[in-house]
Amino acid sequence: MEIVCEKCQGAGAPAAEMKTFEHEGQSLHCIAFVSSCAICGHRWEDPRYADANRRHSERACAVAMGSK
């Protein structure tokens, strides 16, 4: 399935970025998959990566809980 920029309709590609979120008073960090436009540089959360991003967040929480 082709990735098309939702802003300029240019060619998109998979990308990753660091996400930070709070969990039980701790700041946690994990890698999140996004889509990025090769033309204008716009990045957006792509629903096709939602399951993988959810697993990354859950794993970050599990690691934080294990370190307590």
Beta strands, then each sheet from edge to edge (+ up, - down):
strand 1: 12-23
strand 2: 26-37
strand 3: 43-44
sheet 1: 1+ 2- 3+
end
